[in-house]
Amino acid sequence: MGWSELRAVPNDYDEEIHAIDAQLIELLNRRKALAKGRRCFPPKEVMKEFEEKFGVKPPYLNWLFQSINGGFHRSRPDGPGELQGVMQILKTTVMDGFQYVITHAMQHEHGSIVHVEIKQLEHAEDFTDFRPLLQLEVTSPKEEYNVQRSGSRGGGGASSMSFLVEPRLPEHLDAVHFALIPFEEPMEFRRRETFLDQEVHFE
């Protein structure tokens, strides 16, 4: 079959959805014009109002407004560039029985990879697997940062996440504020999986 013979995937797009999409685009253009390039993010009380009024959870609201504010961009094809050093951060907080630690940042040429560790502070027999619906937020009066999750793993009462921060963090973090905010994309795309199930011997 040639490319010219490929058919579009059937979907249920209709006139009613088309009309809503047209309204969404018009509203987004109006919001963009009013924002004039500024990062306009609703304060906590407004987010709470939206959550209660529309029944939308905070992780999805944060994803929505980050995307509206242009918080997603195409990463460099060569990644953050060559590794140039490791910067210790060690910012710690405890909340609701969990310890959160921003341990360090791998300082690359064009960006930083920031590592976050989360640990449950209960007795070992009470450890449970958990899934952090969180995004790192990095703010500074001197710079606007773009943050994307670059990896995560966990189990047995502990979890670790890494985030790509662009541009690269400064060596002195006095004016830089870190926070973890609720965050979840509305749809998760299934990635291709590779199963490593062969016996491996070490010489």
C-alpha positions as CSV (number, residue, x, y, z in Angstrom):
1,M,0.0,0.0,0.0
2,G,1.4,3.4,-1.0
3,W,1.2,6.6,1.1
4,S,-1.6,7.9,-1.1
5,E,-3.7,4.9,-0.2
6,L,-3.6,5.5,3.6
7,R,-6.9,6.4,5.1
8,A,-7.6,8.8,8.0
9,V,-8.4,7.1,11.3
10,P,-12.2,7.3,11.8
11,N,-13.4,9.5,14.6
12,D,-16.6,11.1,16.0
13,Y,-15.8,14.7,15.2
14,D,-19.1,16.5,14.4
15,E,-20.5,20.0,13.9
16,E,-21.2,20.5,17.6
17,I,-17.7,19.7,18.7
18,H,-16.4,21.8,15.8
19,A,-18.4,24.8,17.1
20,I,-16.9,24.3,20.6
21,D,-13.4,24.0,19.2
22,A,-13.9,27.3,17.3
23,Q,-15.0,29.0,20.5
24,L,-12.0,27.6,22.4
25,I,-9.6,28.9,19.8
26,E,-11.2,32.3,19.9
27,L,-11.1,32.5,23.7
28,L,-7.4,31.4,23.7
29,N,-6.5,34.1,21.3
30,R,-8.3,36.7,23.4
31,R,-6.6,35.5,26.5
32,K,-3.2,35.6,24.8
33,A,-3.8,39.2,23.6
34,L,-4.8,40.2,27.2
35,A,-1.8,38.5,28.7
36,K,0.7,40.3,26.4
37,G,3.3,37.7,27.0
38,R,2.9,37.6,30.8
39,R,2.6,34.3,32.7
40,C,-1.0,34.7,34.0
41,F,-1.6,31.9,36.5
42,P,-4.7,31.8,38.7
43,P,-4.0,32.2,42.5
44,K,-4.8,29.4,44.9
45,E,-8.3,30.7,45.8
46,V,-9.3,30.9,42.2
47,M,-8.0,27.4,41.5
48,K,-10.1,26.2,44.4
49,E,-13.1,28.0,43.0
50,F,-12.6,26.3,39.6
51,E,-12.1,22.9,41.3
52,E,-15.4,23.2,43.2
53,K,-17.4,24.8,40.4
54,F,-16.4,22.5,37.6
55,G,-15.3,19.4,39.4
56,V,-11.8,19.4,37.9
57,K,-8.9,18.2,40.1
58,P,-5.9,20.4,40.8
59,P,-3.4,18.2,38.8
60,Y,-5.4,18.7,35.6
61,L,-6.0,22.4,36.3
62,N,-2.3,23.0,36.7
63,W,-1.6,21.1,33.5
64,L,-4.2,23.1,31.7
65,F,-3.0,26.5,32.8
66,Q,0.6,25.6,32.2
67,S,-0.2,24.7,28.6
68,I,-2.3,27.8,28.1
69,N,0.6,29.9,29.4
70,G,2.9,28.3,26.8
71,G,4.7,26.1,29.4
72,F,5.5,23.4,26.9
73,H,8.1,23.7,24.3
74,R,10.1,21.5,22.0
75,S,13.4,20.4,23.7
76,R,16.7,20.8,21.9
77,P,17.4,17.9,19.6
78,D,20.7,17.3,21.4
79,G,19.1,17.5,24.8
80,P,20.5,19.8,27.5
81,G,24.0,19.4,26.2
82,E,27.2,18.2,27.8
83,L,27.3,17.5,31.5
84,Q,29.4,20.2,33.1
85,G,29.0,19.6,36.8
86,V,26.8,18.6,39.8
87,M,25.3,21.2,42.1
88,Q,24.1,20.1,45.6
89,I,20.7,21.6,46.5
90,L,19.4,19.6,49.6
91,K,16.1,21.4,50.1
92,T,13.9,19.3,52.5
93,T,10.3,19.5,53.7
94,V,7.9,17.1,55.4
95,M,4.2,17.0,54.9
96,D,1.5,14.4,55.7
97,G,3.9,11.7,56.6
98,F,6.1,12.1,53.5
99,Q,9.6,13.6,53.2
100,Y,10.4,15.6,50.1
101,V,14.0,16.3,49.2
102,I,15.4,18.2,46.2
103,T,18.8,16.5,46.3
104,H,20.9,17.9,43.5
105,A,21.0,19.2,39.9
106,M,23.1,17.8,37.1
107,Q,24.4,21.0,35.4
108,H,24.4,20.6,31.6
109,E,25.4,23.1,29.0
110,H,21.9,24.3,28.2
111,G,19.8,23.1,31.2
112,S,19.7,21.4,34.5
113,I,18.3,18.0,35.5
114,V,16.9,18.4,39.0
115,H,16.4,15.3,41.1
116,V,13.6,14.9,43.8
117,E,13.4,12.1,46.3
118,I,10.1,11.3,48.1
119,K,10.1,8.9,51.1
120,Q,7.2,7.7,53.3
121,L,8.0,8.2,57.0
122,E,6.0,5.3,58.4
123,H,7.1,2.0,59.7
124,A,8.4,-0.5,57.2
125,E,5.3,-2.8,57.5
126,D,3.1,0.2,56.5
127,F,5.0,1.1,53.3
128,T,2.8,1.5,50.3
129,D,3.5,2.1,46.6
130,F,2.5,5.7,45.7
131,R,2.3,7.6,42.4
132,P,3.3,11.3,42.7
133,L,1.1,13.5,40.5
134,L,3.5,16.4,40.9
135,Q,5.4,18.8,38.7
136,L,8.5,20.8,39.8
137,E,7.9,24.6,39.6
138,V,11.0,26.8,39.5
139,T,10.5,30.6,39.8
140,S,12.8,33.5,40.0
141,P,12.5,37.3,39.5
142,K,15.5,37.2,37.2
143,E,14.6,34.3,34.9
144,E,11.6,32.4,33.5
145,Y,12.2,28.6,33.6
146,N,10.6,25.9,31.6
147,V,10.3,22.5,33.4
148,Q,9.5,19.1,32.0
149,R,9.5,15.8,33.8
150,S,12.4,13.6,32.5
151,G,12.0,10.5,34.5
152,S,10.6,8.7,37.5
153,R,10.8,5.5,39.4
154,G,9.7,4.1,42.8
155,G,8.3,1.4,45.0
156,G,8.4,0.2,48.6
157,G,7.6,3.6,50.2
158,A,10.0,5.6,48.1
159,S,10.0,7.4,44.8
160,S,12.3,9.6,42.8
161,M,11.7,12.0,40.0
162,S,13.9,14.1,37.7
163,F,13.0,17.3,35.9
164,L,14.7,19.0,33.0
165,V,14.9,22.8,33.8
166,E,15.8,25.2,31.0
167,P,17.7,27.5,30.9
168,R,20.3,26.1,33.3
169,L,20.0,27.0,37.0
170,P,22.5,29.6,38.3
171,E,25.2,28.4,40.7
172,H,23.8,30.6,43.5
173,L,20.1,29.8,44.2
174,D,19.3,32.7,46.6
175,A,16.7,34.1,44.2
176,V,15.4,30.8,43.0
177,H,12.2,29.2,44.5
178,F,11.3,25.6,44.2
179,A,7.9,24.0,44.7
180,L,6.0,20.8,43.8
181,I,2.6,21.4,42.4
182,P,-0.2,18.9,41.6
183,F,0.1,18.0,37.9
184,E,-1.2,15.3,35.6
185,E,-1.8,15.3,31.9
186,P,-5.4,14.4,31.0
187,M,-4.4,11.5,28.7
188,E,-1.4,9.2,29.1
189,F,-0.1,7.9,25.8
190,R,1.1,4.3,26.0
191,R,4.8,4.2,25.2
192,R,6.5,1.3,23.4
193,E,7.8,-1.2,26.0
194,T,10.9,-3.3,25.7
195,F,10.9,-6.4,28.0
196,L,14.3,-7.5,29.2
197,D,13.7,-11.1,30.0
198,Q,16.9,-12.9,29.0
199,E,19.3,-14.5,31.3
200,V,22.4,-12.3,31.8
201,H,25.8,-13.5,32.9
202,F,28.7,-11.3,34.1
203,E,32.3,-12.4,33.4
